[in-house]
Amino acid sequence: MDAAQFLRGKFKSYYSRTTLRPAVRVDEREFGIGDFGKKISSRHLSFSTNEELNFFLRNEVPFYISCSAAFYKFPAARPMEAKQLLGADLIYEFDADDLKTSCKLQHDSWKCKSCSTTGEGAVEACSNCGSGVEVDEWVCPECLGQVKKQAKVLVELLATDLGINEGMAFNFSGGKGYHIHIRSEKLQSLSAAARVELVDYLTANSVKPENLGFFMDGKKFVCPLPNSSYGWAARI
């Protein structure tokens, strides 16, 4: 028995005894599936109910399955424009790869593509010749702990500054971090431009302290009063 056959048997056993409920409004989402060694081998699939989805999983036994963040009137239609977009979840993704944690020196390593020099940690260029490197990355409990802290900061900021505190789902990404899905109906109709504006706010993009009440008065630095400050002014 090869690896693919062995794993398919394990997946089939799991699907046969487990009823999955992967997402709300399942009938309005596009699904994609993958096979051994390929995450997406077929897409533009749709299911009317969770029961229909689970019947498909038990019979077809895909190695991967994913669904769209967006909702469509006709999720199985092609091309994309024919699906008729209805709205979309708001999703924030946190991965350990994006954080420069000190533990990377203990479990990550690299090898130069040109001179074969090796080293510890995650770097972009060889310390010996400056060429590109191949990085072997791992994720440990400390990495995930740091990712959790970042996710909690986001949740607090969304709630206190923007009043977004309902319809949240927290998901382990399966390897390196966490995804926060916000499924509030108030936000699902946000345009692409509005979503970009949300990211700009969360990252303090283009925030100018002088517009928030911070300025120099001669040699004195003046701040807005704490009890009358909100948003980024209060955070600063």
ZARO-972399 format. One record per atom (N, C-alpha, C): residue number from 1; residue in one letter; x, y, z negated. Coordinates in steps of 0.02 Angstrom, whole numbers, plus 32768, in hexadecimal, padded with zeros to 4 digits. Example, Ala and Ser with C-alpha at 12.3 -4.5 7.8 and 13.67 -1.06 7.14 Angstrom:
2
pos code x y z
1 A 8294 7EE4 7E7A
1 A 8267 7F1F 7E7A
1 A 8294 7F5B 7E7A
2 S 8282 7F90 7E9E
2 S 82AC 7FCB 7E9B
2 S 8285 8002 7E76
***
This chain:
236
pos code x y z
1 M 802A 7FC4 8000
1 M 8000 8000 8000
1 M 802C 803E 8000
2 D 8020 806C 802F
2 D 8048 80A9 8031
2 D 802B 80DE 8002
3 A 804F 8116 7FFC
3 A 803B 814A 7FCC
3 A 7FF6 8167 7FDC
4 A 7FE8 8172 801C
4 A 7FA8 818F 8030
4 A 7F6E 8161 801C
5 Q 7F75 8120 8028
5 Q 7F40 80F1 8016
5 Q 7F36 80EE 7FCA
6 F 7F6E 80EE 7FA5
6 F 7F6A 80EB 7F5C
6 F 7F45 8129 7F41
7 L 7F59 8164 7F59
7 L 7F3A 81A1 7F41
7 L 7EF1 81A7 7F56
8 R 7EE1 8191 7F92
8 R 7E9C 8194 7FA8
8 R 7E6F 8168 7F7B
9 G 7E8A 812F 7F66
9 G 7E65 8104 7F39
9 G 7E58 8127 7EF6
10 K 7E8A 814B 7EDD
10 K 7E82 8170 7E9E
10 K 7E4F 81A8 7EA6
11 F 7E52 81CC 7EDE
11 F 7E22 8201 7EEA
11 F 7DDB 81E5 7EEF
12 K 7DD4 81AE 7F13
12 K 7D91 8190 7F1C
12 K 7D74 817B 7ED9
13 S 7D9F 815E 7EAD
13 S 7D89 814A 7E6B
13 S 7D72 8186 7E43
14 Y 7D98 81BD 7E48
14 Y 7D86 81FA 7E23
14 Y 7D44 8217 7E3C
15 Y 7D3D 821D 7E7E
15 Y 7D00 823A 7E9B
15 Y 7CC3 820F 7E8B
16 S 7CCC 81CD 7E87
16 S 7C94 81A0 7E7C
16 S 7C76 81A6 7E36
17 R 7CA0 81BC 7E07
17 R 7C87 81C0 7DC2
17 R 7C80 8208 7DA9
18 T 7C8E 8238 7DD4
18 T 7C8E 827E 7DC0
18 T 7C61 82A7 7DED
19 T 7C37 82D1 7DD0
19 T 7C0E 8300 7DF7
19 T 7C2C 8345 7DF2
20 L 7C44 835F 7E29
20 L 7C65 83A0 7E2A
20 L 7C33 83D8 7E37
21 R 7C3E 840F 7E14
21 R 7C17 844C 7E21
21 R 7C49 8485 7E2C
22 P 7C64 8489 7E69
22 P 7C9D 84B4 7E76
22 P 7C8E 84FF 7E77
23 A 7C51 8513 7E88
23 A 7C45 855A 7E8F
23 A 7BFA 8569 7E8E
24 V 7BE9 85A5 7E7A
24 V 7BA3 85BB 7E7F
24 V 7B94 85CC 7EC7
25 R 7B54 85C9 7ED9
25 R 7B3D 85D8 7F1E
25 R 7B63 85AD 7F51
26 V 7B66 856D 7F42
26 V 7B8C 853F 7F6C
26 V 7B74 853F 7FB4
27 D 7B33 854B 7FBF
27 D 7B17 8547 8002
27 D 7B2B 8583 802E
28 E 7B4B 85B6 8011
28 E 7B5E 85F1 8037
28 E 7BAA 85F6 8041
29 R 7BCE 85C2 8030
29 R 7C17 85C4 8036
29 R 7C30 8596 806D
30 E 7C67 85AA 808C
30 E 7C89 857F 80BC
30 E 7CBB 8553 8097
31 F 7CBF 8513 80AA
31 F 7CED 84E5 808B
31 F 7D21 84CE 80BE
32 G 7D5B 84BE 80A4
32 G 7D90 84A1 80CD
32 G 7DAD 8465 80A8
33 I 7DC4 8433 80CD
33 I 7DE0 83F7 80AE
33 I 7E25 83E9 80CC
34 G 7E4D 83C2 80A8
34 G 7E8F 83AF 80C0
34 G 7E9C 8366 80B3
35 D 7ECE 834B 80D4
35 D 7EE0 8305 80CC
35 D 7F26 8300 80AF
36 F 7F3F 82C4 80AB
36 F 7F81 82B8 808E
36 F 7FB6 82E1 80B3
37 G 7FD8 830E 808E
37 G 800C 8337 80AC
37 G 7FF4 8374 80D2
38 K 7FB3 8382 80D3
38 K 7F9A 83BC 80F7
38 K 7F5D 83D8 80D2
39 K 7F64 8414 80B8
39 K 7F2F 842F 808D
39 K 7EEF 8440 80B3
40 I 7EF5 8456 80F2
40 I 7EBA 8465 811A
40 I 7EBE 843F 815C
41 S 7E92 840F 8164
41 S 7E8E 83E9 81A3
41 S 7E4C 83F5 81C6
42 S 7E1B 840E 81A0
42 S 7DD9 841D 81BC
42 S 7DB8 8452 8192
43 R 7D95 8481 81B2
43 R 7D72 84B5 818D
43 R 7D2F 84C5 81AE
44 H 7D0F 84FB 819B
44 H 7CCC 850E 81B3
44 H 7C98 84D9 819F
45 L 7CA3 84BC 8164
45 L 7C72 848C 8149
45 L 7C44 84B0 8119
46 S 7C06 8497 8113
46 S 7BD7 84B4 80E3
46 S 7BAC 847D 80C5
47 F 7B94 848A 8088
47 F 7B6A 845A 8065
47 F 7B2F 847E 8046
48 S 7AF4 8461 804C
48 S 7AB7 8481 8034
48 S 7AB2 8480 7FE8
49 T 7ACD 844C 7FC9
49 T 7AC8 8443 7F81
49 T 7B09 8424 7F66
50 N 7B11 8427 7F24
50 N 7B4A 8405 7F05
50 N 7B45 83B9 7F0E
51 E 7B08 83A0 7F11
51 E 7AFE 8358 7F1B
51 E 7B18 8343 7F5F
52 E 7B0A 836C 7F92
52 E 7B22 835E 7FD6
52 E 7B6F 8361 7FD9
53 L 7B8B 8391 7FB5
53 L 7BD4 8397 7FB3
53 L 7BF3 8359 7F93
54 N 7BD7 8343 7F5A
54 N 7BF3 8309 7F38
54 N 7BEB 82C9 7F60
55 F 7BB5 82C4 7F86
55 F 7BAB 8289 7FB2
55 F 7BE3 8289 7FE7
56 F 7BF3 82C4 8002
56 F 7C29 82CA 8033
56 F 7C6C 82B4 8015
57 L 7C7B 82CC 7FD8
57 L 7CBA 82BC 7FB8
57 L 7CC2 8271 7FAD
58 R 7C8C 8250 7F99
58 R 7C8F 8208 7F8A
58 R 7C97 81DE 7FC9
59 N 7C7F 81F8 8002
59 N 7C83 81D2 8040
59 N 7CC1 81E3 8069
60 E 7CD4 8222 806B
60 E 7D0C 8236 8095
60 E 7D4F 8237 806E
61 V 7D4C 8240 802D
61 V 7D87 823F 8001
61 V 7DC0 826B 801B
62 P 7DB5 82AC 8020
62 P 7DEB 82D9 8035
62 P 7E1F 82E1 7FFE
63 F 7E5D 82EE 8012
63 F 7E92 82FA 7FE1
63 F 7E8E 8340 7FC6
64 Y 7E75 836F 7FEE
64 Y 7E6E 83B5 7FDA
64 Y 7E28 83CD 7FEE
65 I 7E0C 83F9 7FC5
65 I 7DCF 841A 7FD9
65 I 7DCF 8460 7FBB
66 S 7DBC 8491 7FE2
66 S 7DBA 84D6 7FCA
66 S 7D7D 84F8 7FE7
67 C 7D67 852D 7FC6
67 C 7D2D 8552 7FDF
67 C 7D3E 859C 7FE3
68 S 7D19 85BF 800B
68 S 7D26 8606 8016
68 S 7D12 862F 7FD9
69 A 7D34 8666 7FD0
69 A 7D20 8696 7F9D
69 A 7CE3 86BD 7FB4
70 A 7CD8 86BE 7FF6
70 A 7CA1 86E5 8013
70 A 7C61 86BB 8019
71 F 7C29 86DE 801D
71 F 7BE8 86BE 8029
71 F 7BD1 86D1 8070
72 Y 7BB5 86A0 8093
72 Y 7B9F 86AC 80D8
72 Y 7B57 8695 80E1
73 K 7B35 86B4 8111
73 K 7AF1 869E 8122
73 K 7AF5 865C 8147
74 F 7B28 8654 8172
74 F 7B32 8616 8198
74 F 7B7B 85FF 818E
75 P 7B8B 85E0 8156
75 P 7BD1 85D1 8145
75 P 7BF4 85A1 8175
76 A 7BCE 8578 819A
76 A 7BEE 8548 81C7
76 A 7BF6 8564 820E
77 A 7BDE 85A0 821A
77 A 7BDF 85BC 825D
77 A 7C25 85D0 8273
78 R 7C30 85D3 82B5
78 R 7C6E 85EA 82D2
78 R 7C5D 8619 830C
79 P 7C87 864D 8318
79 P 7CC2 8663 82F2
79 P 7CAE 8684 82B0
80 M 7CDE 86A0 828D
80 M 7CD2 86BC 824B
80 M 7C9A 86EF 824B
81 E 7C96 8718 8280
81 E 7C63 874D 8282
81 E 7C1C 872F 8281
82 A 7C15 86F3 829A
82 A 7BD3 86D3 829D
82 A 7BBA 86BC 825A
83 K 7BE7 86B7 8229
83 K 7BD3 86A0 81E7
83 K 7BA7 86D3 81C3
84 Q 7BAF 8714 81D3
84 Q 7B89 874B 81B4
84 Q 7B97 8750 8169
85 L 7BC9 8777 815A
85 L 7BE0 8781 8115
85 L 7BAA 879F 80E9
86 L 7B9F 8781 80AE
86 L 7B6E 879A 807D
86 L 7B8E 87BB 8041
87 G 7BCA 87A7 8030
87 G 7BED 87C1 7FF6
87 G 7C27 8794 7FE5
88 A 7C4A 87A2 7FAF
88 A 7C83 877A 7F9C
88 A 7C94 8782 7F52
89 D 7CAE 874D 7F35
89 D 7CC8 8751 7EF1
89 D 7D04 8780 7EF0
90 L 7D12 879A 7EB6
90 L 7D4E 87C2 7EAB
90 L 7D80 8794 7E88
91 I 7DBB 878A 7EA5
91 I 7DEA 8759 7E8A
91 I 7E2E 8778 7E7E
92 Y 7E49 876B 7E43
92 Y 7E8D 8781 7E32
92 Y 7EB7 8744 7E24
93 E 7EF3 8743 7E3F
93 E 7F1E 8708 7E3B
93 E 7F5F 871A 7E16
94 F 7F71 86EF 7DE7
94 F 7FAF 86F8 7DC1
94 F 7FD9 86BA 7DC8
95 D 8017 86C2 7DE1
95 D 8044 868A 7DE9
95 D 8085 8696 7DC4
96 A 80A1 8660 7DA8
96 A 80E0 8666 7D83
96 A 8119 867C 7DB1
97 D 8113 866F 7DF2
97 D 8147 8683 7E21
97 D 8153 86CE 7E20
98 D 811F 86F4 7E10
98 D 8123 873D 7E13
98 D 8140 875D 7DD5
99 L 814D 8734 7DA2
99 L 8167 874E 7D63
99 L 81B0 8739 7D5A
100 K 81D9 8767 7D46
100 K 8220 8759 7D3B
100 K 822A 8743 7CF2
101 T 8214 8707 7CE2
101 T 821A 86ED 7C9E
101 T 8261 86D4 7C91
102 S 8277 86DB 7C54
102 S 82BB 86C7 7C42
102 S 82C6 867C 7C48
103 C 8290 8655 7C42
103 C 8296 860C 7C45
103 C 82A9 85F3 7C8B
104 K 82A4 861E 7CBE
104 K 82B7 8609 7D02
104 K 8301 85F5 7D04
105 L 832A 8613 7CD9
105 L 8371 8602 7CD7
105 L 837C 85BB 7CBF
106 Q 834A 85A0 7C9D
106 Q 8350 855D 7C81
106 Q 8336 8527 7CB1
107 H 8304 8537 7CDA
107 H 82E6 8502 7D02
107 H 82E6 850F 7D4E
108 D 82F8 854B 7D65
108 D 82FC 8558 7DAD
108 D 8344 8554 7DC4
109 S 834E 8544 7E03
109 S 8392 8541 7E1F
109 S 8390 8554 7E68
110 W 83C9 8564 7E85
110 W 83CC 8578 7ECB
110 W 840A 855C 7EEC
111 K 8406 8558 7F2F
111 K 843F 8541 7F57
111 K 8444 856B 7F95
112 C 8480 8583 7FA3
112 C 848B 85AD 7FDE
112 C 8485 8584 801E
113 K 8462 85A1 8050
113 K 8459 857F 8090
113 K 8499 857E 80BA
114 S 84C7 85AD 80AA
114 S 8504 85B2 80D3
114 S 8540 8591 80B3
115 C 8550 85A4 8075
115 C 858D 858B 8056
115 C 8582 8555 8022
116 S 8543 8543 8016
116 S 8531 850D 7FE7
116 S 8540 851D 7F9E
117 T 854E 855D 7F8F
117 T 8557 8570 7F49
117 T 8515 8566 7F24
118 T 8518 8550 7EE6
118 T 84DB 8545 7EBF
118 T 84DC 8571 7E81
119 G 84A2 857A 7E63
119 G 849D 85A1 7E26
119 G 845B 8596 7E03
120 E 8455 85B2 7DC8
120 E 8418 85AC 7DA1
120 E 83ED 85EA 7DA9
121 G 83AB 85E1 7D9E
121 G 837D 8618 7DA4
121 G 8362 861E 7DEB
122 A 833A 8652 7DF7
122 A 831C 865F 7E38
122 A 8339 86A0 7E54
123 V 835D 869B 7E8B
123 V 837C 86D6 7EAA
123 V 8368 86D9 7EF3
124 E 8372 8713 7F13
124 E 8361 871B 7F59
124 E 839D 8712 7F87
125 A 83DA 871C 7F6D
125 A 8416 8716 7F96
125 A 844E 86F5 7F6F
126 C 847A 86D4 7F93
126 C 84B2 86B1 7F76
126 C 84E3 86E2 7F55
127 S 84F9 86D3 7F19
127 S 8527 86FE 7EF6
127 S 856E 86FA 7F13
128 N 857B 86C7 7F3B
128 N 85BD 86BD 7F58
128 N 85C5 86DE 7F9D
129 C 8592 86D4 7FC9
129 C 8599 86EE 800D
129 C 8560 871C 8023
130 G 852C 8721 7FFA
130 G 84F5 874E 800A
130 G 84C1 8731 8039
131 S 84C8 86F3 804D
131 S 8498 86D3 807B
131 S 8458 86BF 8056
132 G 8427 86AA 807C
132 G 83E8 8694 805F
132 G 83F0 8653 8039
133 V 83C4 8647 8009
133 V 83C9 860B 7FE0
133 V 8388 85E4 7FE0
134 E 838D 85A5 7FCD
134 E 8353 857B 7FC1
134 E 834A 8576 7F75
135 V 830F 8587 7F5D
135 V 8302 8588 7F15
135 V 82D6 854D 7F02
136 D 82EA 852A 7ECE
136 D 82C3 84F3 7EB2
136 D 82A2 850D 7E72
137 E 8261 851A 7E76
137 E 823D 853A 7E3E
137 E 8213 8508 7E17
138 W 820F 8512 7DD6
138 W 81E5 84E9 7DAA
138 W 81BC 8518 7D7E
139 V 8187 84FD 7D62
139 V 815C 8524 7D36
139 V 8158 8500 7CF3
140 C 8167 8524 7CBD
140 C 8166 8507 7C7A
140 C 8130 8529 7C50
141 P 8122 850F 7C14
141 P 80F0 852E 7BE8
141 P 80FD 8577 7BDA
142 E 813C 858B 7BD5
142 E 814C 85D2 7BC9
142 E 8137 85FC 7C05
143 C 8143 85E4 7C40
143 C 812E 8607 7C7D
143 C 80E3 8613 7C7C
144 L 80BD 85DD 7C6F
144 L 8075 85E3 7C6F
144 L 805C 860F 7C36
145 G 8080 860F 7BFE
145 G 806E 863B 7BC7
145 G 8073 8684 7BDA
146 Q 80A7 8696 7C00
146 Q 80B0 86DB 7C17
146 Q 807A 86EE 7C49
147 V 8067 86BE 7C74
147 V 8032 86CA 7CA5
147 V 7FF0 86D7 7C80
148 K 7FE3 86B0 7C4B
148 K 7FA6 86BA 7C24
148 K 7FA2 8700 7C06
149 K 7FDC 8718 7BEE
149 K 7FDD 875B 7BD1
149 K 7FCA 8790 7C05
150 Q 7FE5 8789 7C42
150 Q 7FD5 87B8 7C77
150 Q 7F8B 87B5 7C89
151 A 7F6F 8778 7C8B
151 A 7F28 8770 7C9B
151 A 7EFC 8791 7C66
152 K 7F10 878A 7C27
152 K 7EEA 87A9 7BF0
152 K 7EEB 87F5 7BF4
153 V 7F24 8811 7C09
153 V 7F29 885A 7C12
153 V 7EF8 8871 7C47
154 L 7EF4 884C 7C7D
154 L 7EC5 885E 7CB3
154 L 7E7D 885C 7C9A
155 V 7E6B 8826 7C76
155 V 7E26 881F 7C5D
155 V 7E14 8859 7C2F
156 E 7E43 886C 7C04
156 E 7E37 88A5 7BD6
156 E 7E2E 88E5 7BFD
157 L 7E58 88F1 7C2F
157 L 7E54 892E 7C56
157 L 7E13 8932 7C7D
158 L 7DFF 88FA 7C9B
158 L 7DC0 88F8 7CC0
158 L 7D85 8909 7C93
159 A 7D86 88EE 7C56
159 A 7D4E 88F7 7C28
159 A 7D4C 893E 7C0C
160 T 7D86 8957 7BF3
160 T 7D86 8997 7BD0
160 T 7D82 89D2 7C00
161 D 7DA5 89CE 7C39
161 D 7DA7 8A07 7C66
161 D 7D6F 8A07 7C9A
162 L 7D5B 89CC 7CB0
162 L 7D2C 89C8 7CE8
162 L 7CEA 89A7 7CD6
163 G 7CE3 898F 7C98
163 G 7CA4 8972 7C83
163 G 7C95 892F 7CA5
164 I 7CC8 890E 7CBF
164 I 7CBF 88CD 7CE0
164 I 7CCC 8896 7CAC
165 N 7C98 8879 7C91
165 N 7CA1 8847 7C5C
165 N 7C6F 880E 7C61
166 E 7C54 8802 7C9C
166 E 7C25 87CB 7CA4
166 E 7C33 87A6 7CE5
167 G 7C1C 8768 7CE8
167 G 7C25 8740 7D24
167 G 7C6C 872A 7D32
168 M 7C96 8724 7CFE
168 M 7CDC 8711 7D08
168 M 7CE5 86C6 7CFF
169 A 7D0F 86AA 7D2C
169 A 7D22 8663 7D26
169 A 7D6E 8660 7D29
170 F 7D8B 8638 7CFD
170 F 7DD4 8632 7CF9
170 F 7DE8 85EC 7D10
171 N 7E16 85EA 7D40
171 N 7E29 85AB 7D5F
171 N 7E74 85A2 7D5F
172 F 7E8B 8567 7D4B
172 F 7ED2 8556 7D52
172 F 7EDD 8548 7D9C
173 S 7F11 8565 7DB9
173 S 7F1C 855F 7E01
173 S 7F33 851A 7E16
174 G 7F45 84F1 7DE6
174 G 7F5C 84AE 7DF6
174 G 7FA7 84A7 7DF3
175 G 7FCB 84DE 7DE5
175 G 8013 84DA 7DE3
175 G 8034 8513 7DBF
176 K 802F 8550 7DDB
176 K 8059 8587 7DC5
176 K 8035 85BF 7DA1
177 G 7FF3 85BC 7D9A
177 G 7FD3 85F5 7D7A
177 G 7F87 85EE 7D74
178 Y 7F66 8628 7D76
178 Y 7F1E 862A 7D6A
178 Y 7EFC 8659 7D9A
179 H 7EBE 8649 7DAA
179 H 7E95 8674 7DD4
179 H 7E59 868B 7DAA
180 I 7E4A 86CB 7DAF
180 I 7E0F 86E7 7D8E
180 I 7DDC 86F8 7DC4
181 H 7DA4 86D5 7DC3
181 H 7D6E 86E1 7DF3
181 H 7D38 870A 7DD0
182 I 7D26 8742 7DEE
182 I 7CF1 876D 7DD3
182 I 7CB5 8767 7E01
183 R 7C80 8747 7DE8
183 R 7C46 8737 7E11
183 R 7C09 8760 7DFE
184 S 7C15 879C 7DE4
184 S 7BDE 87C9 7DD4
184 S 7BBD 87E2 7E15
185 E 7B7C 87DF 7E18
185 E 7B58 87F5 7E54
185 E 7B64 883F 7E62
186 K 7B74 8865 7E2D
186 K 7B81 88AD 7E36
186 K 7BBF 88B9 7E61
187 L 7BED 8889 7E62
187 L 7C2D 8893 7E84
187 L 7C34 886C 7EC5
188 Q 7C08 883D 7ED1
188 Q 7C0F 8812 7F0B
188 Q 7C05 8837 7F4D
189 S 7BE3 8871 7F4B
189 S 7BD7 8897 7F88
189 S 7C0B 88CE 7F93
190 L 7C3E 88D1 7F69
190 L 7C72 8904 7F72
190 L 7C94 88FD 7FB6
191 S 7CA0 8935 7FD6
191 S 7CC2 8935 8017
191 S 7D0C 8927 800E
192 A 7D2F 891A 8046
192 A 7D77 890E 8043
192 A 7D9B 894C 8028
193 A 7D84 8987 803C
193 A 7DA4 89C5 8025
193 A 7D9B 89CE 7FDA
194 A 7D60 89BC 7FC0
194 A 7D53 89C2 7F78
194 A 7D7F 8991 7F51
195 R 7D8B 8956 7F6C
195 R 7DB5 8925 7F4B
195 R 7DFE 893C 7F49
196 V 7E14 895C 7F7E
196 V 7E57 8979 7F7F
196 V 7E5C 89B0 7F4B
197 E 7E28 89D8 7F45
197 E 7E27 8A0E 7F14
197 E 7E2C 89F2 7ECD
198 L 7E0C 89B9 7EC1
198 L 7E10 8998 7E80
198 L 7E58 8983 7E71
199 V 7E79 8966 7EA2
199 V 7EBF 8952 7E99
199 V 7EEA 898F 7E8B
200 D 7EDE 89C6 7EAF
200 D 7F05 8A03 7EA5
200 D 7EFC 8A1B 7E5D
201 Y 7EBF 8A17 7E43
201 Y 7EB3 8A2D 7DFE
201 Y 7ED8 89FF 7DCD
202 L 7ED2 89BE 7DD7
202 L 7EF0 898D 7DA9
202 L 7F3C 8991 7DA7
203 T 7F5A 89A6 7DDE
203 T 7FA3 89AA 7DE2
203 T 7FBC 89F2 7DD9
204 A 7F8E 8A20 7DC8
204 A 7F9F 8A67 7DBD
204 A 7FC0 8A86 7DFB
205 N 7FAB 8A6E 7E35
205 N 7FC7 8A87 7E73
205 N 7FB4 8AD1 7E7D
206 S 7FE6 8AFB 7E88
206 S 7FDC 8B43 7E94
206 S 7FC2 8B6A 7E58
207 V 7FC5 8B4B 7E1C
207 V 7FB0 8B70 7DE0
207 V 7FE1 8BA8 7DD2
208 K 7FC8 8BE5 7DCB
208 K 7FF2 8C20 7DBD
208 K 7FE1 8C38 7D77
209 P 8011 8C34 7D48
209 P 8004 8C48 7D03
209 P 7FE8 8C8F 7CFC
210 E 7FFF 8CBD 7D28
210 E 7FE7 8D02 7D23
210 E 7F9C 8D07 7D32
211 N 7F81 8CD9 7D59
211 N 7F39 8CDA 7D67
211 N 7F11 8CBC 7D2E
212 L 7F33 8C9D 7CFE
212 L 7F11 8C7E 7CC5
212 L 7F19 8CA7 7C85
213 G 7F37 8CE2 7C8B
213 G 7F3E 8D0E 7C51
213 G 7F82 8D0E 7C30
214 F 7FB4 8CF0 7C51
214 F 7FF8 8CF0 7C36
214 F 8020 8D25 7C5B
215 F 803E 8D54 7C38
215 F 8065 8D88 7C5A
215 F 8097 8DA8 7C29
216 M 80C7 8DCC 7C45
216 M 80F9 8DF1 7C1E
216 M 80E2 8E39 7C14
217 D 80E2 8E4F 7BD6
217 D 80D2 8E95 7BC6
217 D 8112 8EB2 7BA8
218 G 813B 8ECF 7BD3
218 G 817D 8EE5 7BBD
218 G 81A7 8EA9 7BAD
219 K 81BD 8EA3 7B6D
219 K 81E4 8E69 7B58
219 K 81B8 8E35 7B37
220 K 8178 8E42 7B34
220 K 814A 8E15 7B10
220 K 8124 8DE8 7B42
221 F 8122 8DA8 7B33
221 F 80FC 8D79 7B5C
221 F 80B6 8D72 7B3F
222 V 8084 8D82 7B67
222 V 803E 8D81 7B50
222 V 801A 8D43 7B69
223 C 7FF6 8D22 7B3C
223 C 7FCF 8CE7 7B4D
223 C 7F85 8CF5 7B40
224 P 7F59 8CD2 7B64
224 P 7F11 8CD9 7B55
224 P 7F02 8CBC 7B0F
225 L 7ECD 8CD3 7AF0
225 L 7EBB 8CBB 7AAE
225 L 7EA6 8C72 7AB1
226 P 7EBF 8C48 7A84
226 P 7EAE 8C00 7A86
226 P 7E63 8BF2 7A83
227 N 7E3F 8C19 7A5A
227 N 7DF7 8C0A 7A52
227 N 7DCD 8C21 7A8D
228 S 7DEC 8C43 7ABD
228 S 7DC6 8C58 7AF8
228 S 7DE4 8C3B 7B38
229 S 7E11 8C0A 7B30
229 S 7E31 8BEB 7B69
229 S 7E12 8BA7 7B78
230 Y 7E15 8B95 7BB7
230 Y 7DFC 8B54 7BCC
230 Y 7E24 8B3D 7C09
231 G 7E1B 8AFE 7C1E
231 G 7E3E 8AE4 7C58
231 G 7E89 8AE7 7C50
232 W 7EAC 8AFA 7C86
232 W 7EF5 8AFA 7C86
232 W 7F11 8B30 7C58
233 A 7EEB 8B66 7C4E
233 A 7F03 8B9A 7C1F
233 A 7F0A 8B7D 7BD9
234 A 7ED9 8B56 7BC4
234 A 7EDB 8B37 7B82
234 A 7F14 8B04 7B7E
235 R 7F1E 8ADF 7BB4
235 R 7F52 8AAC 7BB3
235 R 7F98 8ACB 7BB0
236 I 7FA2 8B02 7BD6
236 I 7FE3 8B24 7BD5
236 I 7FEF 8B43 7B91
***
